[in-house]
Amino acid sequence: MKHSLKRQWLLGIVASVITVGTVGVGKGFGHVTNSSIHAKVIAWSAAVVVLIAGGYAIRHLSTALGRLTARNSNIGAGATLRLVATGVGYLILLFALLGVLGVSVQQLLIGAGLAGVILGIAAQQSLGNIFAAIVLLVARPFVVGDDIRLRSGVIGVLDAKVLGIGLTYVTVRTDDGVLKIPNSAMLASGIGRPNAAPITPVAKPEVVTPPTDTESA
């Protein structure tokens, strides 16, 4: 598995270098509109190479990153990080492809910004769970297999065993069965260990009151 992981990193990096070089060539020598046939051929050829090499790079780099995370953390964390890296990678690839074809990125960003605001309002809960999943993966307050105790105004006090960490839900087993708790609710909860040793109170030093003159007499 270690050799396979190194091979995926190598293939992904090589494909990324090819993609970046092709973007530079396409933007420097190729033009789609108001240009010669030679410039159009260069632009469209560069776009095809960027699409193929970029997709190849994203697939291998995201898989390698997911495997590395799964090996150091857990399978659920690796799958989540792989999915996030794939989405970000294809978004970057889209902008690179549009740049090679000469599409105005500024107008695209304005339209994407308006669409993003609308989608963000509509999918606020889902996006909150995705960002909460990233925070949980980085902070790692628990991993798969841990016995935890949750304290929350929404959940109350709940003892559970972590079965899986996904992009939107954390799967736990409780005395009442298996539950799927949204990542945002988990992030807003206090998380501890149910079998933690009780805290021994610190003994206060005894204060000795000196006798008064009347008591001495």
Secondary structure as UniProt FT lines:
FT   HELIX           2..29
FT   HELIX           37..72
FT   HELIX           75..101
FT   HELIX           105..122
FT   HELIX           124..139
FT   TURN            144..145
FT   STRAND          147..152
FT   TURN            153..155
FT   STRAND          156..165
FT   STRAND          169..174
FT   TURN            175..176
FT   STRAND          177..182
FT   HELIX           183..187
FT   STRAND          190..192
FT   TURN            194..195
FT   HELIX           213..216
//
